[in-house]
Amino acid sequence: MKTIDQKTFCLTLPDSWGVLSESENEALVYKGSKITDSLSNPSLNITIKDFEGMSLDEILKLMVDEMGVTLVDDITIEGQACKAFTLTEDGEESLGLLYNRSADGKDVKDSFAIIFFIHTTQHDEEAIGIVKSIVFK
């Protein structure tokens, strides 16, 4: 297992996943061992954001208005419904979700993750395992 440990979050990756980039508020991870694997293999783009006094519904509406995302049915992860959407860029559609459940069990009040599933879906057990490992700091 590999760990990404940043100022605002940490998460755990299976050994079969690599890190393309990481920063204080973001991680781009992919399945594979070579950077070129990130071009076609499953990957996740995880960005940690501050609520800034808004609800998840308000944030999602803003994303619809400003980014052009399309709302889809909520995705349930460990009994929690997560707001889901799709975004099409360069002719490729990616699933996205808003996630605010910390793996350490602490109540998350001030931040959430915007997660894009690239070349994969919420049915990818390893990808969902990464999402479920997120700890908000």
Sequence and secondary structure as in RCSB ss.txt:
>XXXX:A:sequence
MKTIDQKTFCLTLPDSWGVLSESENEALVYKGSKITDSLSNPSLNITIKDFEGMSLDEILKLMVDEMGVTLVDDI
TIEGQACKAFTLTEDGEESLGLLYNRSADGKDVKDSFAIIFFIHTTQHDEEAIGIVKSIVFK
>XXXX:A:secstr
 EEEE SSEEEEE TTEEEEEEETTEEEEEESSSGGGGGTS EEEEEEEE TT  HHHHHHHHHHHH  EEEEEE
EETTEEEEEEEEEETTEEEEEEEE   TT     SEEEEEEEES  TT HHHHHHHHT EE 
